[in-house]
Amino acid sequence: MVNTGIKNTEEIVQEMGKIVSHYKSVMIDYISVVDPETLESVPKVRSGDVALLAVRFGKTRLIDNVILMMLFTAFFIHYTFNMNPLANWLHIVYDL
């Protein structure tokens, strides 16, 4: 989404939530996009902002984050998806 020009944080967060919700028994604690220095939510995504995610799978809590860049290398995305299938939420952010 970010690479296609969508910068509205609310829209991106909603789509991230939809992807994570596809997994059964997932409870979302929070999903947000924040400024990397202040950690305050941002209304529009800029390069360098951070996407944050915390979800529960049963008793296990997964916390993840990614620095949003307007361009991402294909190698990094390929590596991330193959090494961590739960990182599929990145798919919607980068519109892969």
N, CA, C and O atoms as CSV, one atom per row, in Angstrom:
chain,resi,resn,atom,element,x,y,z
A,1,MET,N,N,0.817,-1.182,0.000
A,1,MET,CA,C,0.000,0.000,0.000
A,1,MET,C,C,0.865,1.252,0.000
A,1,MET,O,O,0.599,2.193,-0.748
A,2,VAL,N,N,1.892,1.268,0.829
A,2,VAL,CA,C,2.751,2.444,0.915
A,2,VAL,C,C,3.405,2.720,-0.432
A,2,VAL,O,O,3.469,3.870,-0.868
A,3,ASN,N,N,3.889,1.678,-1.088
A,3,ASN,CA,C,4.566,1.874,-2.371
A,3,ASN,C,C,3.625,2.277,-3.491
A,3,ASN,O,O,4.086,2.769,-4.521
A,4,THR,N,N,2.328,2.086,-3.328
A,4,THR,CA,C,1.378,2.494,-4.362
A,4,THR,C,C,0.835,3.889,-4.107
A,4,THR,O,O,-0.025,4.367,-4.846
A,5,GLY,N,N,1.332,4.546,-3.067
A,5,GLY,CA,C,0.948,5.925,-2.818
A,5,GLY,C,C,-0.069,6.128,-1.712
A,5,GLY,O,O,-0.401,7.270,-1.399
A,6,ILE,N,N,-0.571,5.069,-1.113
A,6,ILE,CA,C,-1.535,5.217,-0.013
A,6,ILE,C,C,-0.759,5.604,1.241
A,6,ILE,O,O,0.141,4.883,1.674
A,7,LYS,N,N,-1.111,6.729,1.807
A,7,LYS,CA,C,-0.393,7.244,2.970
A,7,LYS,C,C,-1.279,7.370,4.205
A,7,LYS,O,O,-0.789,7.687,5.289
A,8,ASN,N,N,-2.573,7.127,4.050
A,8,ASN,CA,C,-3.518,7.257,5.154
A,8,ASN,C,C,-3.280,6.136,6.161
A,8,ASN,O,O,-3.494,4.961,5.861
A,9,THR,N,N,-2.841,6.510,7.342
A,9,THR,CA,C,-2.500,5.525,8.369
A,9,THR,C,C,-3.690,4.655,8.748
A,9,THR,O,O,-3.548,3.441,8.895
A,10,GLU,N,N,-4.844,5.255,8.905
A,10,GLU,CA,C,-6.029,4.488,9.306
A,10,GLU,C,C,-6.348,3.394,8.293
A,10,GLU,O,O,-6.669,2.268,8.673
A,11,GLU,N,N,-6.259,3.719,7.017
A,11,GLU,CA,C,-6.534,2.736,5.962
A,11,GLU,C,C,-5.519,1.592,5.998
A,11,GLU,O,O,-5.887,0.428,5.844
A,12,ILE,N,N,-4.269,1.918,6.198
A,12,ILE,CA,C,-3.211,0.900,6.247
A,12,ILE,C,C,-3.398,0.009,7.466
A,12,ILE,O,O,-3.281,-1.211,7.359
A,13,VAL,N,N,-3.686,0.596,8.621
A,13,VAL,CA,C,-3.891,-0.174,9.854
A,13,VAL,C,C,-5.087,-1.114,9.710
A,13,VAL,O,O,-5.027,-2.260,10.157
A,14,GLN,N,N,-6.168,-0.648,9.095
A,14,GLN,CA,C,-7.341,-1.506,8.882
A,14,GLN,C,C,-6.994,-2.702,8.014
A,14,GLN,O,O,-7.411,-3.822,8.310
A,15,GLU,N,N,-6.241,-2.483,6.954
A,15,GLU,CA,C,-5.861,-3.594,6.073
A,15,GLU,C,C,-4.929,-4.570,6.778
A,15,GLU,O,O,-5.041,-5.781,6.588
A,16,MET,N,N,-4.007,-4.052,7.593
A,16,MET,CA,C,-3.133,-4.932,8.370
A,16,MET,C,C,-3.974,-5.804,9.306
A,16,MET,O,O,-3.710,-6.997,9.455
A,17,GLY,N,N,-4.973,-5.210,9.926
A,17,GLY,CA,C,-5.849,-5.957,10.823
A,17,GLY,C,C,-6.611,-7.055,10.107
A,17,GLY,O,O,-6.794,-8.144,10.652
A,18,LYS,N,N,-7.057,-6.777,8.886
A,18,LYS,CA,C,-7.762,-7.793,8.103
A,18,LYS,C,C,-6.869,-8.991,7.829
A,18,LYS,O,O,-7.313,-10.134,7.936
A,19,ILE,N,N,-5.622,-8.740,7.477
A,19,ILE,CA,C,-4.692,-9.843,7.188
A,19,ILE,C,C,-4.440,-10.673,8.435
A,19,ILE,O,O,-4.509,-11.901,8.384
A,20,VAL,N,N,-4.152,-10.029,9.538
A,20,VAL,CA,C,-3.862,-10.750,10.778
A,20,VAL,C,C,-5.088,-11.530,11.237
A,20,VAL,O,O,-4.957,-12.629,11.775
A,21,SER,N,N,-6.261,-10.979,11.031
A,21,SER,CA,C,-7.499,-11.629,11.472
A,21,SER,C,C,-7.815,-12.903,10.702
A,21,SER,O,O,-8.678,-13.672,11.126
A,22,HIS,N,N,-7.149,-13.144,9.599
A,22,HIS,CA,C,-7.373,-14.380,8.845
A,22,HIS,C,C,-6.882,-15.611,9.600
A,22,HIS,O,O,-7.335,-16.726,9.339
A,23,TYR,N,N,-5.954,-15.408,10.536
A,23,TYR,CA,C,-5.468,-16.523,11.341
A,23,TYR,C,C,-6.478,-16.796,12.448
A,23,TYR,O,O,-6.930,-15.874,13.127
A,24,LYS,N,N,-6.825,-18.053,12.625
A,24,LYS,CA,C,-7.797,-18.418,13.657
A,24,LYS,C,C,-7.194,-18.196,15.035
A,24,LYS,O,O,-5.982,-18.303,15.226
A,25,SER,N,N,-8.025,-17.898,15.949
A,25,SER,CA,C,-7.693,-17.686,17.368
A,25,SER,C,C,-6.697,-16.550,17.603
A,25,SER,O,O,-5.935,-16.589,18.568
A,26,VAL,N,N,-6.696,-15.551,16.739
A,26,VAL,CA,C,-5.831,-14.391,16.923
A,26,VAL,C,C,-6.618,-13.276,17.587
A,26,VAL,O,O,-7.741,-12.963,17.191
A,27,MET,N,N,-6.009,-12.682,18.603
A,27,MET,CA,C,-6.572,-11.489,19.229
A,27,MET,C,C,-5.572,-10.362,19.040
A,27,MET,O,O,-4.415,-10.479,19.443
A,28,ILE,N,N,-6.015,-9.271,18.428
A,28,ILE,CA,C,-5.133,-8.135,18.185
A,28,ILE,C,C,-5.088,-7.273,19.437
A,28,ILE,O,O,-6.121,-6.823,19.931
A,29,ASP,N,N,-3.875,-7.047,19.949
A,29,ASP,CA,C,-3.695,-6.112,21.063
A,29,ASP,C,C,-3.617,-4.691,20.509
A,29,ASP,O,O,-4.321,-3.797,20.979
A,30,TYR,N,N,-2.767,-4.489,19.518
A,30,TYR,CA,C,-2.699,-3.184,18.863
A,30,TYR,C,C,-2.004,-3.289,17.514
A,30,TYR,O,O,-1.172,-4.169,17.292
A,31,ILE,N,N,-2.358,-2.386,16.630
A,31,ILE,CA,C,-1.692,-2.172,15.350
A,31,ILE,C,C,-1.643,-0.660,15.177
A,31,ILE,O,O,-2.666,0.013,15.306
A,32,SER,N,N,-0.467,-0.126,14.888
A,32,SER,CA,C,-0.368,1.311,14.679
A,32,SER,C,C,0.847,1.651,13.829
A,32,SER,O,O,1.741,0.829,13.632
A,33,VAL,N,N,0.857,2.872,13.335
A,33,VAL,CA,C,2.008,3.414,12.625
A,33,VAL,C,C,2.430,4.653,13.400
A,33,VAL,O,O,1.616,5.543,13.651
A,34,VAL,N,N,3.709,4.710,13.781
A,34,VAL,CA,C,4.175,5.770,14.664
A,34,VAL,C,C,5.424,6.463,14.127
A,34,VAL,O,O,6.135,5.942,13.268
A,35,ASP,N,N,5.658,7.642,14.659
A,35,ASP,CA,C,6.898,8.373,14.395
A,35,ASP,C,C,8.023,7.632,15.123
A,35,ASP,O,O,7.850,7.267,16.286
A,36,PRO,N,N,9.179,7.396,14.470
A,36,PRO,CA,C,10.232,6.600,15.106
A,36,PRO,C,C,10.890,7.266,16.311
A,36,PRO,O,O,11.468,6.576,17.151
A,37,GLU,N,N,10.814,8.580,16.410
A,37,GLU,CA,C,11.462,9.273,17.522
A,37,GLU,C,C,10.526,9.473,18.713
A,37,GLU,O,O,10.938,9.308,19.861
A,38,THR,N,N,9.271,9.828,18.444
A,38,THR,CA,C,8.343,10.123,19.535
A,38,THR,C,C,7.444,8.944,19.886
A,38,THR,O,O,6.862,8.906,20.970
A,39,LEU,N,N,7.329,7.982,18.972
A,39,LEU,CA,C,6.431,6.833,19.090
A,39,LEU,C,C,4.965,7.247,19.166
A,39,LEU,O,O,4.124,6.485,19.644
A,40,GLU,N,N,4.660,8.451,18.695
A,40,GLU,CA,C,3.277,8.917,18.620
A,40,GLU,C,C,2.691,8.515,17.266
A,40,GLU,O,O,3.393,8.485,16.255
A,41,SER,N,N,1.391,8.206,17.269
A,41,SER,CA,C,0.705,7.834,16.025
A,41,SER,C,C,0.815,8.977,15.021
A,41,SER,O,O,0.830,10.153,15.384
A,42,VAL,N,N,0.892,8.596,13.746
A,42,VAL,CA,C,0.963,9.591,12.677
A,42,VAL,C,C,-0.275,9.470,11.799
A,42,VAL,O,O,-0.749,8.359,11.562
A,43,PRO,N,N,-0.811,10.589,11.309
A,43,PRO,CA,C,-2.001,10.525,10.450
A,43,PRO,C,C,-1.677,10.089,9.024
A,43,PRO,O,O,-2.499,9.456,8.362
A,44,LYS,N,N,-0.486,10.426,8.559
A,44,LYS,CA,C,-0.062,10.045,7.211
A,44,LYS,C,C,1.317,9.416,7.296
A,44,LYS,O,O,2.193,9.916,8.002
A,45,VAL,N,N,1.508,8.319,6.576
A,45,VAL,CA,C,2.755,7.575,6.611
A,45,VAL,C,C,3.834,8.288,5.800
A,45,VAL,O,O,3.601,8.755,4.684
A,46,ARG,N,N,5.021,8.355,6.400
A,46,ARG,CA,C,6.204,8.882,5.713
A,46,ARG,C,C,7.297,7.830,5.793
A,46,ARG,O,O,7.282,6.959,6.664
A,47,SER,N,N,8.230,7.924,4.882
A,47,SER,CA,C,9.372,7.022,4.913
A,47,SER,C,C,10.073,7.154,6.261
A,47,SER,O,O,10.352,8.264,6.713
A,48,GLY,N,N,10.352,6.038,6.890
A,48,GLY,CA,C,11.007,6.030,8.191
A,48,GLY,C,C,10.058,5.824,9.358
A,48,GLY,O,O,10.506,5.506,10.460
A,49,ASP,N,N,8.745,5.998,9.144
A,49,ASP,CA,C,7.790,5.705,10.204
A,49,ASP,C,C,7.827,4.206,10.503
A,49,ASP,O,O,8.343,3.421,9.708
A,50,VAL,N,N,7.281,3.820,11.642
A,50,VAL,CA,C,7.355,2.423,12.075
A,50,VAL,C,C,5.951,1.847,12.229
A,50,VAL,O,O,5.104,2.433,12.903
A,51,ALA,N,N,5.709,0.691,11.597
A,51,ALA,CA,C,4.463,-0.045,11.777
A,51,ALA,C,C,4.669,-0.991,12.965
A,51,ALA,O,O,5.633,-1.755,12.999
A,52,LEU,N,N,3.755,-0.930,13.933
A,52,LEU,CA,C,3.834,-1.750,15.144
A,52,LEU,C,C,2.641,-2.688,15.211
A,52,LEU,O,O,1.540,-2.357,14.772
A,53,LEU,N,N,2.884,-3.854,15.767
A,53,LEU,CA,C,1.843,-4.871,15.826
A,53,LEU,C,C,2.069,-5.738,17.055
A,53,LEU,O,O,3.192,-6.169,17.318
A,54,ALA,N,N,1.006,-5.994,17.807
A,54,ALA,CA,C,1.048,-6.961,18.902
A,54,ALA,C,C,-0.231,-7.778,18.833
A,54,ALA,O,O,-1.330,-7.224,18.862
A,55,VAL,N,N,-0.089,-9.097,18.742
A,55,VAL,CA,C,-1.235,-9.996,18.661
A,55,VAL,C,C,-1.008,-11.191,19.588
A,55,VAL,O,O,0.120,-11.501,19.971
A,56,ARG,N,N,-2.096,-11.838,19.929
A,56,ARG,CA,C,-2.021,-13.045,20.763
A,56,ARG,C,C,-2.529,-14.243,19.969
A,56,ARG,O,O,-3.586,-14.202,19.340
A,57,PHE,N,N,-1.740,-15.306,20.024
A,57,PHE,CA,C,-2.129,-16.607,19.476
A,57,PHE,C,C,-2.251,-17.519,20.683
A,57,PHE,O,O,-1.259,-18.083,21.145
A,58,GLY,N,N,-3.463,-17.664,21.193
A,58,GLY,CA,C,-3.639,-18.418,22.432
A,58,GLY,C,C,-2.939,-17.697,23.567
A,58,GLY,O,O,-3.266,-16.549,23.871
A,59,LYS,N,N,-1.974,-18.363,24.200
A,59,LYS,CA,C,-1.236,-17.750,25.301
A,59,LYS,C,C,0.038,-17.049,24.843
A,59,LYS,O,O,0.725,-16.416,25.645
A,60,THR,N,N,0.351,-17.159,23.564
A,60,THR,CA,C,1.579,-16.572,23.035
A,60,THR,C,C,1.315,-15.174,22.490
A,60,THR,O,O,0.360,-14.963,21.742
A,61,ARG,N,N,2.154,-14.230,22.863
A,61,ARG,CA,C,2.031,-12.858,22.366
A,61,ARG,C,C,3.154,-12.582,21.379
A,61,ARG,O,O,4.331,-12.756,21.696
A,62,LEU,N,N,2.782,-12.153,20.189
A,62,LEU,CA,C,3.745,-11.805,19.149
A,62,LEU,C,C,3.792,-10.290,19.042
A,62,LEU,O,O,2.762,-9.640,18.863
A,63,ILE,N,N,4.985,-9.733,19.150
A,63,ILE,CA,C,5.188,-8.300,18.978
A,63,ILE,C,C,6.152,-8.133,17.816
A,63,ILE,O,O,7.218,-8.749,17.792
A,64,ASP,N,N,5.778,-7.297,16.852
A,64,ASP,CA,C,6.612,-7.116,15.670
A,64,ASP,C,C,6.558,-5.660,15.243
A,64,ASP,O,O,5.608,-4.948,15.568
A,65,ASN,N,N,7.566,-5.223,14.523
A,65,ASN,CA,C,7.584,-3.881,13.967
A,65,ASN,C,C,8.426,-3.877,12.705
A,65,ASN,O,O,9.259,-4.757,12.487
A,66,VAL,N,N,8.190,-2.868,11.879
A,66,VAL,CA,C,8.982,-2.717,10.660
A,66,VAL,C,C,9.081,-1.230,10.347
A,66,VAL,O,O,8.102,-0.489,10.441
A,67,ILE,N,N,10.286,-0.812,9.973
A,67,ILE,CA,C,10.480,0.564,9.538
A,67,ILE,C,C,9.974,0.649,8.103
A,67,ILE,O,O,10.388,-0.128,7.243
A,68,LEU,N,N,9.083,1.592,7.855
A,68,LEU,CA,C,8.472,1.711,6.537
A,68,LEU,C,C,9.342,2.557,5.621
A,68,LEU,O,O,9.641,3.715,5.910
A,69,MET,N,N,9.730,1.963,4.537
A,69,MET,CA,C,10.485,2.661,3.500
A,69,MET,C,C,9.630,2.671,2.251
A,69,MET,O,O,8.861,1.737,2.020
A,70,MET,N,N,9.747,3.680,1.465
A,70,MET,CA,C,8.928,3.762,0.265
A,70,MET,C,C,9.356,2.731,-0.775
A,70,MET,O,O,8.554,2.327,-1.617
A,71,LEU,N,N,10.592,2.314,-0.719
A,71,LEU,CA,C,11.061,1.258,-1.622
A,71,LEU,C,C,11.714,0.173,-0.782
A,71,LEU,O,O,12.498,0.474,0.118
A,72,PHE,N,N,11.405,-1.062,-1.063
A,72,PHE,CA,C,11.947,-2.211,-0.346
A,72,PHE,C,C,12.581,-3.131,-1.372
A,72,PHE,O,O,12.056,-3.257,-2.479
A,73,THR,N,N,13.672,-3.768,-1.050
A,73,THR,CA,C,14.266,-4.687,-2.012
A,73,THR,C,C,13.497,-5.997,-2.036
A,73,THR,O,O,12.997,-6.449,-1.006
A,74,ALA,N,N,13.405,-6.596,-3.190
A,74,ALA,CA,C,12.692,-7.871,-3.340
A,74,ALA,C,C,13.347,-8.956,-2.493
A,74,ALA,O,O,12.654,-9.829,-1.969
A,75,PHE,N,N,14.656,-8.916,-2.353
A,75,PHE,CA,C,15.342,-9.940,-1.567
A,75,PHE,C,C,14.867,-9.917,-0.120
A,75,PHE,O,O,14.567,-10.968,0.447
A,76,PHE,N,N,14.793,-8.741,0.484
A,76,PHE,CA,C,14.401,-8.652,1.888
A,76,PHE,C,C,12.989,-9.170,2.090
A,76,PHE,O,O,12.727,-9.923,3.028
A,77,ILE,N,N,12.077,-8.767,1.211
A,77,ILE,CA,C,10.697,-9.231,1.327
A,77,ILE,C,C,10.630,-10.742,1.169
A,77,ILE,O,O,9.964,-11.419,1.952
A,78,HIS,N,N,11.314,-11.275,0.165
A,78,HIS,CA,C,11.318,-12.718,-0.069
A,78,HIS,C,C,11.868,-13.437,1.162
A,78,HIS,O,O,11.285,-14.426,1.607
A,79,TYR,N,N,12.973,-12.959,1.713
A,79,TYR,CA,C,13.585,-13.569,2.883
A,79,TYR,C,C,12.636,-13.520,4.082
A,79,TYR,O,O,12.467,-14.515,4.788
A,80,THR,N,N,12.024,-12.366,4.306
A,80,THR,CA,C,11.130,-12.215,5.452
A,80,THR,C,C,9.964,-13.188,5.373
A,80,THR,O,O,9.649,-13.853,6.361
A,81,PHE,N,N,9.314,-13.284,4.207
A,81,PHE,CA,C,8.167,-14.173,4.078
A,81,PHE,C,C,8.563,-15.636,4.222
A,81,PHE,O,O,7.819,-16.422,4.809
A,82,ASN,N,N,9.714,-16.009,3.698
A,82,ASN,CA,C,10.120,-17.409,3.776
A,82,ASN,C,C,10.596,-17.798,5.168
A,82,ASN,O,O,10.452,-18.954,5.566
A,83,MET,N,N,11.152,-16.868,5.902
A,83,MET,CA,C,11.667,-17.186,7.226
A,83,MET,C,C,10.608,-17.022,8.319
A,83,MET,O,O,10.714,-17.637,9.381
A,84,ASN,N,N,9.602,-16.207,8.070
A,84,ASN,CA,C,8.602,-15.933,9.102
A,84,ASN,C,C,7.227,-15.803,8.456
A,84,ASN,O,O,6.840,-14.702,8.065
A,85,PRO,N,N,6.487,-16.892,8.337
A,85,PRO,CA,C,5.179,-16.822,7.685
A,85,PRO,C,C,4.208,-15.874,8.377
A,85,PRO,O,O,3.275,-15.388,7.738
A,86,LEU,N,N,4.400,-15.599,9.662
A,86,LEU,CA,C,3.518,-14.668,10.350
A,86,LEU,C,C,3.783,-13.228,9.931
A,86,LEU,O,O,3.023,-12.330,10.293
A,87,ALA,N,N,4.842,-13.000,9.179
A,87,ALA,CA,C,5.157,-11.649,8.712
A,87,ALA,C,C,4.339,-11.278,7.483
A,87,ALA,O,O,4.622,-10.268,6.838
A,88,ASN,N,N,3.336,-12.070,7.151
A,88,ASN,CA,C,2.518,-11.770,5.979
A,88,ASN,C,C,1.783,-10.447,6.085
A,88,ASN,O,O,1.317,-9.928,5.070
A,89,TRP,N,N,1.665,-9.891,7.266
A,89,TRP,CA,C,1.028,-8.584,7.396
A,89,TRP,C,C,1.814,-7.527,6.648
A,89,TRP,O,O,1.258,-6.492,6.279
A,90,LEU,N,N,3.118,-7.768,6.414
A,90,LEU,CA,C,3.918,-6.834,5.623
A,90,LEU,C,C,3.406,-6.752,4.186
A,90,LEU,O,O,3.569,-5.739,3.507
A,91,HIS,N,N,2.786,-7.838,3.742
A,91,HIS,CA,C,2.285,-7.898,2.368
A,91,HIS,C,C,1.370,-6.730,2.047
A,91,HIS,O,O,1.501,-6.113,0.990
A,92,ILE,N,N,0.459,-6.424,2.931
A,92,ILE,CA,C,-0.505,-5.356,2.652
A,92,ILE,C,C,0.156,-3.993,2.730
A,92,ILE,O,O,-0.208,-3.089,1.978
A,93,VAL,N,N,1.113,-3.827,3.619
A,93,VAL,CA,C,1.771,-2.536,3.749
A,93,VAL,C,C,2.561,-2.193,2.485
A,93,VAL,O,O,2.543,-1.051,2.025
A,94,TYR,N,N,3.246,-3.179,1.933
A,94,TYR,CA,C,4.084,-2.922,0.762
A,94,TYR,C,C,3.438,-3.334,-0.546
A,94,TYR,O,O,4.082,-3.267,-1.593
A,95,ASP,N,N,2.175,-3.760,-0.514
A,95,ASP,CA,C,1.419,-4.062,-1.716
A,95,ASP,C,C,2.177,-5.002,-2.646
A,95,ASP,O,O,2.362,-4.711,-3.828
A,96,LEU,N,N,2.614,-6.138,-2.093
A,96,LEU,CA,C,3.397,-7.108,-2.879
A,96,LEU,C,C,2.505,-8.059,-3.622
A,96,LEU,O,O,2.994,-8.938,-4.332
